Amino acid sequence: MARLALTALCAVVAPIPVATAMTVQPVVIDLQTSGKGMSQVLTVENTFTSDLPVELTIQELEMTADGVKQTGEDPGDLLVFPPQALIPPGQTQSFRVQYVGNPDLEKSHHYYITVAQLPVKLPEGQSAIQILYNFQVLVSVGPSGVKPDFAIDSAQIGSNAAGKPVPVLQIRNDAATYGYLSNGHLRIVEKDAAGKQIFSKSLSAAEIQQTMGFGLIGSGQERKITVPVELPTAEGSLEASFSFDR
């Protein structure tokens, strides 16, 4: 999965800035199909000096070899209340996110909740720049009592945007539920043509999250992961191992 990020849409009306922004917590939500874990609270804080109108919308995600793909469709599995709110400056609004879909899932399901700032209607004759912020919150639901099962099918030497050699891993999840790379640790070893180790690097859960994001891998998904660690050479062989932290 690419990193969860803020997107800003700017509609320029005149060169008079209006300061408006928000913070959203959490950006990743894990729900269960039954019990207390079916719902969680999402908070939006208005950190600036004017009222903040927001709207929350839902769409299901499709798992791909490169992460996730937005479908643009809301299957009705999640309920968000309230769907809209007007947040006063300096205040925080809570939204309840609840799973209301099939309680007997055979595999994990994933969604984006988009928290979108709505444009403000300005008084007649007044001009302003409105910067509209959209946050996407990842919501995942999986069968209860199941743990993810990651396996590294291949480890190859690829290149990053600067042309430097980096590890490229093919990872699959054989379990009926999802998991995150950032819940474990990853070890990379490079050897030369003679089989001598020339590089070794271990990434902790915190380092994975900081450099690669959460690293979602859904149930049955095979995902290509580029690890942002520069290797000493593009010549040689690569080995990789992953273990979940307890």
Backbone as CSV, one residue per row, in Angstrom:
resi,resn,N_x,N_y,N_z,CA_x,CA_y,CA_z,C_x,C_y,C_z
1,MET,0.843,-1.184,0.000,0.000,0.000,0.000,0.867,1.217,0.000
2,ALA,0.573,2.283,-0.985,1.239,3.555,-0.881,0.927,4.185,0.456
3,ARG,1.807,5.226,0.990,1.582,5.863,2.290,0.295,6.670,2.286
4,LEU,-0.423,6.654,3.407,-1.597,7.474,3.568,-1.152,8.925,3.619
5,ALA,-1.801,9.834,2.771,-1.285,11.188,2.659,-2.424,12.179,2.533
6,LEU,-2.122,13.406,2.839,-3.037,14.519,2.702,-3.035,14.977,1.259
7,THR,-4.221,15.256,0.713,-4.306,15.853,-0.602,-5.002,17.183,-0.487
8,ALA,-4.565,18.156,-1.234,-5.161,19.486,-1.168,-5.618,19.905,-2.552
9,LEU,-6.874,20.378,-2.662,-7.410,20.899,-3.897,-7.565,22.395,-3.721
10,CYS,-7.025,23.159,-4.636,-7.026,24.603,-4.487,-7.852,25.250,-5.578
11,ALA,-8.873,26.010,-5.183,-9.673,26.768,-6.136,-9.357,28.236,-5.935
12,VAL,-8.667,28.818,-6.887,-8.212,30.191,-6.736,-9.268,31.141,-7.268
13,VAL,-9.767,31.999,-6.398,-10.746,33.000,-6.784,-10.107,34.379,-6.841
14,ALA,-9.242,34.656,-5.840,-8.522,35.917,-5.801,-7.352,35.752,-4.849
15,PRO,-6.328,36.592,-4.926,-5.127,36.414,-4.104,-5.301,36.886,-2.672
16,ILE,-6.356,36.382,-1.983,-6.578,36.702,-0.577,-6.662,35.388,0.181
17,PRO,-5.656,34.994,0.959,-5.655,33.665,1.580,-6.615,33.559,2.750
18,VAL,-7.207,32.371,2.880,-8.024,32.044,4.042,-7.400,30.823,4.710
19,ALA,-7.057,30.925,5.979,-6.365,29.838,6.671,-7.372,28.856,7.249
20,THR,-7.397,27.647,6.727,-8.268,26.596,7.232,-7.547,25.263,7.083
21,ALA,-7.589,24.422,8.121,-6.962,23.105,8.035,-7.574,22.206,9.094
22,MET,-7.180,20.908,9.059,-7.720,19.956,10.016,-6.731,18.834,10.235
23,THR,-6.901,18.162,11.370,-6.141,16.949,11.651,-7.140,15.821,11.888
24,VAL,-6.771,14.623,11.436,-7.649,13.461,11.526,-6.919,12.341,12.248
25,GLN,-7.583,11.720,13.223,-7.018,10.606,13.981,-8.091,9.562,14.243
26,PRO,-7.737,8.272,14.115,-6.508,7.721,13.551,-6.602,7.679,12.033
27,VAL,-5.489,7.328,11.364,-5.501,7.205,9.902,-5.647,5.743,9.475
28,VAL,-5.563,4.826,10.426,-5.781,3.399,10.161,-6.718,2.858,11.235
29,ILE,-7.787,2.188,10.797,-8.783,1.638,11.724,-8.938,0.147,11.449
30,ASP,-8.879,-0.654,12.501,-9.104,-2.095,12.417,-10.415,-2.424,13.124
31,LEU,-11.352,-3.019,12.387,-12.646,-3.371,12.948,-12.847,-4.880,12.939
32,GLN,-13.741,-5.345,13.801,-14.122,-6.743,13.853,-15.561,-6.900,13.389
33,THR,-15.936,-8.141,13.083,-17.272,-8.388,12.538,-18.341,-8.498,13.617
34,SER,-17.930,-8.564,14.879,-18.914,-8.675,15.961,-18.310,-8.131,17.247
35,GLY,-19.173,-7.874,18.222,-18.720,-7.427,19.540,-18.308,-5.966,19.570
36,LYS,-17.555,-5.618,20.617,-17.148,-4.234,20.818,-16.237,-3.722,19.703
37,GLY,-15.528,-4.627,19.047,-14.607,-4.217,17.999,-15.273,-3.844,16.694
38,MET,-16.610,-3.875,16.647,-17.309,-3.519,15.414,-17.255,-2.022,15.122
39,SER,-16.969,-1.204,16.128,-16.998,0.242,15.917,-15.787,0.916,16.543
40,GLN,-15.475,2.080,16.046,-14.377,2.884,16.565,-14.678,4.353,16.285
41,VAL,-14.083,5.213,17.096,-14.310,6.648,16.953,-13.191,7.271,16.130
42,LEU,-13.578,8.086,15.177,-12.675,8.868,14.348,-12.858,10.331,14.727
43,THR,-11.761,11.044,14.970,-11.869,12.442,15.383,-11.265,13.360,14.331
44,VAL,-11.905,14.500,14.154,-11.428,15.547,13.250,-11.321,16.835,14.043
45,GLU,-10.138,17.429,14.042,-9.907,18.672,14.780,-9.733,19.832,13.807
46,ASN,-10.438,20.904,14.082,-10.293,22.131,13.300,-9.210,22.977,13.972
47,THR,-8.061,23.075,13.338,-6.899,23.712,13.962,-6.728,25.179,13.580
48,PHE,-7.667,25.700,12.813,-7.518,27.088,12.396,-8.658,27.959,12.919
49,THR,-8.833,29.112,12.345,-9.629,30.163,12.978,-11.019,30.354,12.393
50,SER,-11.442,29.522,11.467,-12.783,29.640,10.898,-13.493,28.297,10.976
51,ASP,-14.813,28.321,10.836,-15.588,27.083,10.867,-15.128,26.122,9.778
52,LEU,-15.176,24.830,10.095,-14.708,23.798,9.170,-15.857,22.851,8.826
53,PRO,-16.444,22.956,7.628,-17.466,21.997,7.214,-16.804,20.772,6.585
54,VAL,-17.168,19.580,7.048,-16.571,18.357,6.520,-17.657,17.349,6.171
55,GLU,-17.318,16.473,5.230,-18.203,15.382,4.824,-17.380,14.108,4.757
56,LEU,-17.934,12.995,5.261,-17.245,11.713,5.255,-17.935,10.764,4.284
57,THR,-17.158,10.211,3.341,-17.694,9.265,2.371,-16.877,7.977,2.411
58,ILE,-17.468,6.886,1.938,-16.873,5.550,2.035,-16.749,4.939,0.653
59,GLN,-15.633,4.256,0.412,-15.514,3.447,-0.794,-14.703,2.191,-0.491
60,GLU,-15.080,1.097,-1.146,-14.363,-0.164,-0.962,-13.071,-0.140,-1.770
61,LEU,-12.076,-0.892,-1.297,-10.792,-0.978,-1.969,-10.616,-2.362,-2.585
62,GLU,-9.909,-2.393,-3.703,-9.540,-3.644,-4.359,-8.044,-3.872,-4.143
63,MET,-7.676,-5.062,-3.711,-6.273,-5.360,-3.457,-5.584,-5.714,-4.770
64,THR,-4.413,-5.103,-5.013,-3.666,-5.324,-6.244,-2.226,-5.711,-5.910
65,ALA,-1.452,-6.026,-6.939,-0.053,-6.406,-6.735,0.787,-5.240,-6.225
66,ASP,0.307,-4.017,-6.430,1.059,-2.844,-5.996,0.490,-2.196,-4.738
67,GLY,-0.597,-2.746,-4.181,-1.176,-2.173,-2.970,-2.682,-2.242,-3.004
68,VAL,-3.329,-1.079,-3.123,-4.787,-1.032,-3.166,-5.241,-0.148,-4.320
69,LYS,-6.440,-0.429,-4.812,-7.047,0.354,-5.877,-8.406,0.835,-5.405
70,GLN,-8.679,2.114,-5.586,-9.957,2.671,-5.190,-11.024,2.291,-6.210
71,THR,-12.154,1.766,-5.719,-13.231,1.336,-6.615,-14.259,2.435,-6.850
72,GLY,-14.332,3.401,-5.930,-15.345,4.446,-6.038,-16.726,3.988,-5.629
73,GLU,-16.850,2.760,-5.118,-18.154,2.205,-4.769,-18.265,1.977,-3.259
74,ASP,-19.422,2.312,-2.716,-19.720,2.082,-1.312,-20.681,0.902,-1.214
75,PRO,-20.216,-0.262,-0.719,-21.083,-1.441,-0.660,-22.049,-1.430,0.515
76,GLY,-21.967,-0.427,1.382,-22.866,-0.351,2.527,-22.413,-1.143,3.727
77,ASP,-21.150,-1.555,3.755,-20.640,-2.358,4.872,-20.283,-1.521,6.097
78,LEU,-20.042,-0.228,5.894,-19.665,0.655,6.992,-20.718,1.731,7.175
79,LEU,-20.893,2.127,8.421,-21.783,3.239,8.763,-20.967,4.299,9.474
80,VAL,-21.066,5.535,9.018,-20.367,6.651,9.649,-21.413,7.651,10.136
81,PHE,-21.322,8.006,11.412,-22.280,8.957,11.980,-21.562,9.989,12.843
82,PRO,-21.842,11.275,12.619,-22.660,11.833,11.538,-21.890,11.850,10.223
83,PRO,-22.564,11.856,9.085,-21.845,11.886,7.809,-21.294,13.271,7.466
84,GLN,-21.850,14.312,8.087,-21.387,15.675,7.882,-21.365,16.408,9.215
85,ALA,-20.522,17.441,9.299,-20.475,18.245,10.514,-19.855,19.594,10.196
86,LEU,-20.205,20.585,10.996,-19.584,21.900,10.943,-18.831,22.078,12.250
87,ILE,-17.494,22.094,12.167,-16.650,22.099,13.358,-16.173,23.516,13.642
88,PRO,-16.481,24.052,14.812,-16.025,25.406,15.156,-14.502,25.453,15.275
89,PRO,-13.909,26.622,15.138,-12.443,26.743,15.243,-11.936,26.271,16.606
90,GLY,-10.860,25.482,16.564,-10.251,24.973,17.789,-10.983,23.817,18.430
91,GLN,-12.057,23.325,17.810,-12.856,22.245,18.386,-12.614,20.930,17.651
92,THR,-13.010,19.834,18.313,-12.857,18.490,17.753,-14.216,17.823,17.645
93,GLN,-14.482,17.201,16.510,-15.726,16.475,16.281,-15.428,14.979,16.219
94,SER,-16.235,14.187,16.920,-16.092,12.731,16.887,-17.092,12.127,15.917
95,PHE,-16.633,11.139,15.149,-17.477,10.394,14.218,-17.363,8.909,14.563
96,ARG,-18.483,8.237,14.631,-18.459,6.804,14.920,-18.466,6.012,13.614
97,VAL,-17.479,5.117,13.491,-17.371,4.237,12.329,-17.747,2.834,12.780
98,GLN,-18.740,2.224,12.150,-19.215,0.902,12.568,-19.355,-0.027,11.375
99,TYR,-18.918,-1.279,11.582,-19.094,-2.308,10.562,-20.490,-2.891,10.670
100,VAL,-21.237,-2.885,9.568,-22.610,-3.410,9.554,-22.784,-4.438,8.432
101,GLY,-21.667,-4.955,7.911,-21.719,-5.897,6.805,-21.853,-7.342,7.258
102,ASN,-21.473,-8.255,6.396,-21.582,-9.693,6.638,-20.752,-10.093,7.862
103,PRO,-21.364,-10.715,8.882,-20.603,-11.107,10.073,-19.758,-12.359,9.866
104,ASP,-19.955,-13.059,8.745,-19.231,-14.312,8.480,-18.333,-14.141,7.251
105,LEU,-17.338,-13.297,7.381,-16.439,-13.025,6.261,-15.528,-14.222,5.991
106,GLU,-15.299,-14.496,4.708,-14.345,-15.527,4.317,-12.951,-14.952,4.107
107,LYS,-12.865,-13.640,3.907,-11.582,-12.967,3.743,-11.739,-11.519,4.185
108,SER,-10.627,-10.834,4.326,-10.666,-9.456,4.794,-11.214,-8.523,3.717
109,HIS,-11.822,-7.435,4.182,-12.323,-6.375,3.312,-11.711,-5.053,3.772
110,HIS,-11.538,-4.132,2.800,-10.821,-2.891,3.087,-11.527,-1.717,2.424
111,TYR,-11.453,-0.561,3.090,-12.194,0.612,2.648,-11.365,1.871,2.911
112,TYR,-11.675,2.921,2.174,-11.228,4.265,2.502,-12.425,5.069,2.990
113,ILE,-12.252,5.748,4.108,-13.167,6.811,4.492,-12.479,8.122,4.149
114,THR,-13.065,8.893,3.258,-12.506,10.181,2.875,-13.143,11.273,3.716
115,VAL,-12.315,11.992,4.451,-12.764,13.139,5.230,-12.463,14.373,4.380
116,ALA,-13.500,14.951,3.808,-13.320,16.037,2.842,-13.820,17.355,3.416
117,GLN,-12.983,18.368,3.320,-13.401,19.718,3.679,-14.281,20.263,2.567
118,LEU,-15.436,20.783,2.930,-16.365,21.325,1.945,-16.101,22.810,1.725
119,PRO,-16.328,23.300,0.517,-16.133,24.732,0.273,-17.155,25.566,1.022
120,VAL,-16.741,26.739,1.422,-17.608,27.662,2.157,-18.160,28.696,1.200
121,LYS,-19.447,28.930,1.260,-20.058,29.966,0.435,-19.714,31.329,1.010
122,LEU,-19.088,32.142,0.196,-18.636,33.455,0.643,-19.730,34.500,0.435
123,PRO,-19.710,35.545,1.264,-20.664,36.643,1.075,-20.509,37.258,-0.314
124,GLU,-21.604,37.746,-0.844,-21.583,38.322,-2.186,-20.586,39.470,-2.272
125,GLY,-19.752,39.402,-3.291,-18.760,40.446,-3.488,-17.436,40.195,-2.801
126,GLN,-17.350,39.143,-1.980,-16.103,38.835,-1.267,-15.331,37.753,-2.011
127,SER,-14.014,37.917,-2.099,-13.155,36.970,-2.789,-12.189,36.326,-1.811
128,ALA,-11.805,35.089,-2.097,-10.868,34.387,-1.221,-10.302,33.180,-1.936
129,ILE,-9.179,32.676,-1.415,-8.632,31.394,-1.846,-9.098,30.341,-0.853
130,GLN,-9.699,29.285,-1.344,-10.108,28.183,-0.471,-9.256,26.958,-0.799
131,ILE,-8.492,26.507,0.181,-7.700,25.283,0.047,-8.471,24.167,0.730
132,LEU,-8.901,23.187,-0.029,-9.760,22.126,0.483,-8.924,20.875,0.728
133,TYR,-8.941,20.397,1.976,-8.120,19.261,2.383,-8.957,17.983,2.411
134,ASN,-8.381,16.913,1.855,-9.005,15.594,1.900,-8.069,14.611,2.591
135,PHE,-8.551,13.926,3.623,-7.794,12.875,4.292,-8.461,11.543,3.993
136,GLN,-7.647,10.530,3.698,-8.170,9.191,3.503,-7.752,8.295,4.666
137,VAL,-8.741,7.720,5.326,-8.534,6.842,6.470,-8.755,5.408,6.010
138,LEU,-7.777,4.537,6.264,-7.876,3.133,5.873,-8.635,2.356,6.945
139,VAL,-9.673,1.652,6.524,-10.465,0.805,7.429,-10.383,-0.631,6.927
140,SER,-10.023,-1.553,7.809,-9.897,-2.964,7.447,-10.735,-3.816,8.385
141,VAL,-11.356,-4.846,7.816,-12.176,-5.789,8.578,-11.798,-7.196,8.148
142,GLY,-11.543,-8.071,9.116,-11.186,-9.447,8.797,-11.920,-10.436,9.677
143,PRO,-11.930,-11.717,9.300,-12.567,-12.752,10.125,-11.937,-12.804,11.516
144,SER,-12.742,-13.040,12.519,-12.261,-13.089,13.904,-11.458,-14.369,14.151
145,GLY,-10.467,-14.257,15.020,-9.694,-15.413,15.448,-8.691,-15.926,14.446
146,VAL,-8.369,-15.141,13.408,-7.431,-15.562,12.374,-6.232,-14.621,12.385
147,LYS,-5.040,-15.164,12.162,-3.825,-14.356,12.104,-3.266,-14.342,10.687
148,PRO,-2.624,-13.245,10.273,-2.016,-13.199,8.945,-0.856,-14.180,8.825
149,ASP,-0.578,-14.596,7.603,0.484,-15.571,7.342,1.282,-15.097,6.127
150,PHE,2.375,-14.354,6.382,3.168,-13.787,5.300,4.273,-14.745,4.868
151,ALA,4.536,-14.772,3.571,5.653,-15.537,3.026,6.304,-14.710,1.926
152,ILE,7.635,-14.703,1.882,8.366,-13.984,0.843,8.666,-14.957,-0.297
153,ASP,8.007,-14.748,-1.429,8.183,-15.641,-2.575,9.486,-15.378,-3.313
154,SER,9.896,-14.127,-3.380,11.137,-13.808,-4.087,11.731,-12.521,-3.542
155,ALA,13.061,-12.424,-3.660,13.798,-11.222,-3.278,14.779,-10.920,-4.394
156,GLN,14.581,-9.790,-5.053,15.412,-9.434,-6.185,15.991,-8.036,-6.001
157,ILE,16.991,-7.724,-6.797,17.608,-6.406,-6.743,17.002,-5.550,-7.846
158,GLY,16.339,-4.470,-7.432,15.761,-3.525,-8.373,16.464,-2.194,-8.256
159,SER,15.787,-1.132,-8.644,16.375,0.202,-8.553,15.319,1.199,-8.106
160,ASN,15.769,2.238,-7.403,14.856,3.290,-6.974,14.811,4.401,-8.018
161,ALA,14.140,5.499,-7.700,13.992,6.590,-8.660,15.323,7.212,-9.054
162,ALA,16.314,7.111,-8.162,17.644,7.662,-8.443,18.548,6.662,-9.156
163,GLY,18.023,5.471,-9.447,18.818,4.457,-10.129,19.706,3.639,-9.205
164,LYS,19.555,3.784,-7.911,20.361,3.043,-6.945,19.751,1.663,-6.709
165,PRO,20.583,0.637,-6.467,20.047,-0.716,-6.234,19.334,-0.825,-4.890
166,VAL,18.144,-1.392,-4.903,17.339,-1.580,-3.696,16.655,-2.944,-3.764
167,PRO,16.269,-3.500,-2.613,15.551,-4.775,-2.609,14.116,-4.624,-3.118
168,VAL,13.676,-5.574,-3.917,12.283,-5.660,-4.356,11.773,-7.040,-3.966
169,LEU,10.762,-7.072,-3.099,10.267,-8.328,-2.546,8.875,-8.644,-3.078
170,GLN,8.617,-9.916,-3.293,7.271,-10.393,-3.618,6.755,-11.130,-2.382
171,ILE,5.727,-10.562,-1.755,5.219,-11.100,-0.490,3.766,-11.496,-0.660
172,ARG,3.406,-12.649,-0.142,2.019,-13.095,-0.205,1.495,-13.357,1.208
173,ASN,0.186,-13.256,1.334,-0.492,-13.522,2.598,-1.474,-14.659,2.368
174,ASP,-1.197,-15.814,2.944,-2.024,-16.998,2.725,-3.200,-17.111,3.690
175,ALA,-3.321,-16.179,4.611,-4.378,-16.275,5.623,-5.673,-15.631,5.128
176,ALA,-6.753,-15.886,5.864,-8.055,-15.312,5.522,-8.204,-13.887,6.034
177,THR,-7.217,-13.407,6.787,-7.270,-12.037,7.279,-6.046,-11.271,6.810
178,TYR,-6.063,-9.984,7.039,-4.997,-9.087,6.594,-3.925,-8.926,7.664
179,GLY,-2.838,-8.297,7.277,-1.784,-7.970,8.231,-0.989,-6.774,7.744
180,TYR,-0.101,-6.278,8.607,0.736,-5.129,8.271,2.205,-5.503,8.418
181,LEU,3.013,-5.103,7.444,4.459,-5.280,7.573,4.990,-4.529,8.782
182,SER,4.359,-3.424,9.129,4.812,-2.614,10.257,4.512,-3.256,11.606
183,ASN,3.953,-4.466,11.598,3.750,-5.221,12.841,4.825,-6.287,13.031
184,GLY,5.910,-6.190,12.275,6.990,-7.167,12.397,8.319,-6.554,12.023
185,HIS,9.303,-7.384,11.796,10.620,-6.894,11.411,11.112,-7.657,10.180
186,LEU,11.891,-6.947,9.374,12.345,-7.444,8.083,13.868,-7.463,8.052
187,ARG,14.457,-8.546,7.518,15.909,-8.647,7.401,16.291,-8.864,5.945
188,ILE,17.254,-8.057,5.479,17.747,-8.115,4.114,19.217,-8.503,4.130
189,VAL,19.617,-9.481,3.314,21.016,-9.902,3.208,21.376,-9.969,1.725
190,GLU,22.501,-9.338,1.356,23.003,-9.436,-0.010,24.328,-10.200,-0.007
191,LYS,24.489,-11.077,-1.006,25.723,-11.845,-1.160,26.299,-11.608,-2.557
192,ASP,27.628,-11.711,-2.651,28.268,-11.541,-3.953,28.191,-12.838,-4.751
193,ALA,28.815,-12.849,-5.939,28.735,-14.014,-6.822,29.338,-15.257,-6.214
194,ALA,30.277,-15.065,-5.267,30.923,-16.202,-4.606,30.142,-16.686,-3.385
195,GLY,29.031,-16.030,-3.075,28.230,-16.424,-1.916,28.643,-15.777,-0.619
196,LYS,29.538,-14.792,-0.680,29.984,-14.098,0.523,29.029,-12.955,0.853
197,GLN,28.657,-12.859,2.137,27.765,-11.791,2.557,28.479,-10.446,2.482
198,ILE,27.862,-9.499,1.782,28.459,-8.170,1.655,27.575,-7.073,2.240
199,PHE,26.344,-7.445,2.652,25.437,-6.438,3.209,24.378,-7.126,4.044
200,SER,24.034,-6.503,5.154,22.955,-7.002,6.006,22.261,-5.820,6.668
201,LYS,20.937,-5.856,6.671,20.161,-4.781,7.269,18.882,-5.338,7.851
202,SER,18.603,-4.979,9.116,17.349,-5.359,9.762,16.511,-4.113,10.003
203,LEU,15.239,-4.180,9.643,14.317,-3.071,9.839,13.314,-3.451,10.917
204,SER,13.229,-2.645,11.945,12.259,-2.880,13.009,10.872,-2.447,12.544
205,ALA,9.867,-2.767,13.351,8.500,-2.370,13.020,8.389,-0.850,12.884
206,ALA,9.025,-0.124,13.793,8.977,1.340,13.742,9.658,1.874,12.491
207,GLU,10.779,1.271,12.100,11.495,1.714,10.900,10.698,1.413,9.641
208,ILE,10.018,0.273,9.612,9.180,-0.071,8.456,8.063,0.950,8.299
209,GLN,7.402,1.276,9.402,6.301,2.242,9.329,6.798,3.616,8.908
210,GLN,7.953,4.017,9.404,8.489,5.339,9.092,8.912,5.456,7.626
211,THR,9.485,4.395,7.071,10.037,4.467,5.713,9.119,3.901,4.641
212,MET,8.206,2.996,5.016,7.389,2.308,4.024,5.896,2.421,4.278
213,GLY,5.507,3.035,5.386,4.101,3.074,5.739,3.691,1.822,6.494
214,PHE,2.391,1.588,6.605,1.905,0.451,7.377,2.138,-0.878,6.665
215,GLY,2.158,-0.871,5.343,2.442,-2.099,4.602,1.314,-3.108,4.680
216,LEU,0.098,-2.682,4.347,-1.054,-3.578,4.376,-0.928,-4.661,3.312
217,ILE,-1.187,-5.914,3.715,-1.303,-7.027,2.771,-2.580,-7.782,3.122
218,GLY,-3.532,-7.775,2.220,-4.828,-8.382,2.469,-4.801,-9.890,2.355
219,SER,-5.909,-10.511,2.704,-5.985,-11.969,2.641,-5.905,-12.436,1.190
220,GLY,-5.004,-13.397,0.937,-4.816,-13.916,-0.406,-4.081,-12.989,-1.351
221,GLN,-3.626,-11.857,-0.862,-2.962,-10.888,-1.729,-1.485,-11.213,-1.925
222,GLU,-1.000,-11.026,-3.146,0.422,-11.070,-3.453,0.842,-9.652,-3.797
223,ARG,1.818,-9.138,-3.084,2.172,-7.730,-3.240,3.662,-7.539,-3.451
224,LYS,3.991,-6.674,-4.412,5.388,-6.320,-4.654,5.768,-5.132,-3.783
225,ILE,6.829,-5.301,-2.994,7.269,-4.273,-2.055,8.690,-3.843,-2.404
226,THR,8.877,-2.559,-2.632,10.219,-2.013,-2.810,10.695,-1.467,-1.473
227,VAL,11.785,-2.002,-0.976,12.315,-1.606,0.336,13.287,-0.440,0.139
228,PRO,13.066,0.701,0.789,13.924,1.883,0.577,15.255,1.789,1.319
229,VAL,16.031,0.766,0.976,17.364,0.559,1.555,18.345,0.384,0.391
230,GLU,19.312,1.282,0.286,20.275,1.192,-0.815,21.271,0.066,-0.568
231,LEU,21.452,-0.766,-1.590,22.393,-1.883,-1.538,23.752,-1.436,-2.069
232,PRO,24.827,-2.108,-1.671,26.163,-1.683,-2.116,26.411,-1.919,-3.601
233,THR,25.697,-2.891,-4.186,25.914,-3.189,-5.596,24.665,-3.841,-6.180
234,ALA,24.508,-3.692,-7.483,23.394,-4.340,-8.175,23.745,-5.760,-8.593
235,GLU,24.999,-6.143,-8.412,25.455,-7.486,-8.763,25.459,-8.364,-7.517
236,GLY,24.873,-9.526,-7.615,24.839,-10.434,-6.482,23.456,-11.011,-6.286
237,SER,23.253,-11.657,-5.151,21.976,-12.282,-4.844,21.424,-11.700,-3.546
238,LEU,20.124,-11.845,-3.387,19.448,-11.223,-2.244,18.635,-12.269,-1.492
239,GLU,18.647,-12.166,-0.170,17.806,-12.990,0.693,17.028,-12.068,1.621
240,ALA,15.806,-12.470,1.947,14.979,-11.651,2.841,14.132,-12.562,3.717
241,SER,13.906,-12.117,4.939,13.039,-12.846,5.865,12.204,-11.848,6.647
242,PHE,10.990,-12.289,7.025,10.076,-11.426,7.792,9.475,-12.224,8.918
243,SER,9.352,-11.589,10.094,8.718,-12.224,11.251,7.820,-11.208,11.944
244,PHE,6.635,-11.632,12.324,5.762,-10.768,13.109,6.292,-10.638,14.530
245,ASP,6.196,-9.443,15.091,6.547,-9.243,16.496,5.433,-9.809,17.370
246,ARG,5.804,-10.254,18.536,4.791,-10.802,19.440,4.020,-9.671,20.105
